[in-house]
Amino acid sequence: MSTATIRLSAEDGPRAGIRGWAALAVLMLPVLLVSVDNTVLSFALPEISLALRPTGAEQLWIIDAYSLVLAGLLVTMGVLGDRFGRRRMLFIGATGFAVVSVLAAFAPSAGMLIAARAALGFFGAMLMPSTLSLLRTIFPNRDQRRLAIAVWASAFSAGSALGPVVGGFLLEHFPWGSVFLIAVPVLIPLLIGGYWLLPESKDPNPGRIDPLGILLSMAAMIPVVYAIKSFAVDGPNLLAAALVLVGAAMGYFFVRRQLRADVPMLDMRLFRRGGFSGAILVNLLSVIALVGFLYFVPQQLQLVLGLSPMTAGLALVPGMSMMIVAGLSVVPISRRIPPHIVVPAALTLSVLGYVIVAATAQLNSVAWLMVAFVVLGMGIGAAETISNELILAHAPPAKAGAASAVSETAYELGAVLGTAVLGGIITAFYRGALVVPDGVPAEAAAQARETLAGAYAAAHDLPDALGQTLWHAAALAFDSGIVTTSLIGALLVASAGVIAATTLRPPRRKPSR
């Protein structure tokens, strides 16, 4: 009997009905929340910097503490979901996330806010693998699953588009802590609707809980990210180099331990599949580029160009909207054109977006920034949809939680590195290019060298003429950092395109006899 006669696989699974699409709507709520949270915080950062006066390192940690903890625990939480139930983990994570969001809203210092962000990362790690892995259970038919993942990925873009508008409105009418309180009205419908609509699913043969493996996975990532932050703040130093070596060594021992285990916490054999590994790398590099862009552009719009938070948020809505449109539009295209062609073509647009930013940075033009983000968003929206679907398609259904956790780990690690690498680069170039005018007091000069928001606050505390001179110098230094950072971002996206072209080729089918 030829393979063309009977071909029963995940592509030919039963189709979901109305209940399945209603469950998808419920699963979009935590996705929207996480993406809104990331974008809102970027827009709230100038207000937080003025209120809590964090140092340059603390400002980066306010952004990264959440993603770092979340990325370190995603694999663990994915395995726990496979073992104890993915819906159960989703509910625990939603409840904890709502409670800690209230605590973050009233944090009295930068240190307390960083601690709250880390706690949000702990509960957020329970949310994201559950949402993506439950899609594998709800939509066994691959055509439907591809569309569901496109909607799921678009929810990230929709939340990012909604975040600036909602955040801008909140920041203009309420204190900065209000941006954290939006989690509560989003998560309550999730708990109610999820109880009735979401099925429970588990892995019949889950990986064992490995405390040492958990410690090794976190010990592999935390030193590397901290080394990048140390490099951004203090320049090249022995501590940063030593931390990179420690992280690499811990990563080696983690992989070795998983390969030797009879039932590993994370099945490393998944990475032997070129399509799986390639899709993970595309996710990672794309998110680094996107989050890095969203780190410096809100500062450019609000502080340098003088837009209000609401207006700055509206300026980014067209780009976020195009991410949604591109993510949904690529679904029918991907049925006819293989991913090793579609993904590099999409990422070429994102490279062009970063080149536009580099070429127009000195013009201080809102219009050019909007155009650049539209082009960047189109490419990343399409690439993310395809790569997420490929990650699930290459994993066995029983390992959906672990595969989803790896996908989310790449996303959140990309968010960490996007802020740490591109944010660190622009911070380093800003400090190197800033020429403090004569007559500025030493305390104000030190504050200006920390961050652009610090320079803004210091300039407002000085006499008008001297303050304007200091602020003009800070804005020029920041613009020069944008040029270099944008070119590095373009290089990262181009690397993702090359990886996609070489690893996402469909396997050659042997001719049937």
Number of C-alpha atoms within 10 A of each C-alpha: 7 8 9 7 7 8 10 9 10 17 15 12 14 13 14 15 10 8 13 19 16 14 20 24 18 21 26 20 20 25 23 24 21 20 19 29 20 23 24 28 22 24 30 23 20 24 18 22 20 13 14 15 18 22 17 21 19 18 20 23 26 24 23 26 22 26 29 27 25 29 30 25 24 30 27 27 29 31 31 24 29 27 19 15 19 30 24 17 23 27 21 15 24 22 16 16 24 21 14 21 22 19 19 22 18 17 16 12 13 20 15 15 23 22 17 23 25 23 21 25 27 24 27 28 30 31 30 27 31 29 24 29 27 24 24 26 20 23 24 19 18 20 17 19 23 26 20 25 26 26 20 26 26 28 26 24 28 22 25 28 28 23 29 32 24 20 28 23 17 20 22 12 10 12 15 23 21 19 26 21 19 20 24 18 10 16 21 15 13 23 16 12 16 20 14 10 18 22 15 14 23 22 20 10 11 21 21 15 16 17 11 10 20 16 14 21 23 19 19 23 22 18 22 21 23 20 23 23 25 20 21 25 19 12 14 13 11 11 14 22 16 14 21 21 16 18 22 17 14 21 18 14 15 21 17 12 17 18 16 9 14 9 14 19 24 27 16 13 9 19 14 9 14 18 25 24 22 25 28 25 23 32 28 26 26 31 24 27 30 22 23 27 23 20 24 21 20 25 23 23 23 19 19 21 15 12 17 16 28 19 16 23 26 19 23 26 22 16 25 26 21 25 33 25 18 23 29 23 16 21 19 12 12 17 11 9 12 13 24 20 16 22 30 25 17 23 31 20 21 31 26 19 26 27 21 22 27 23 14 16 20 15 10 16 14 16 9 17 22 19 18 23 29 22 24 31 29 25 29 30 31 29 30 29 30 24 26 24 22 20 22 26 20 18 18 14 16 18 25 31 37 32 28 28 29 22 28 25 26 24 24 28 26 27 28 29 27 26 30 30 24 27 24 25 24 27 28 21 20 24 21 12 18 20 15 20 15 10 9 19 12 10 9 19 21 15 21 24 23 20 24 26 26 23 26 23 20 21 25 14 12 15 10 11 9 17 21 15 15 27 23 18 17 27 22 17 21 27 23 18 25 29 22 15 27 25 17 19 28 24 17 18 30 21 19 24 27 16 20 29 18 14 19 25 15 11 8 6 6 6 5 8 6
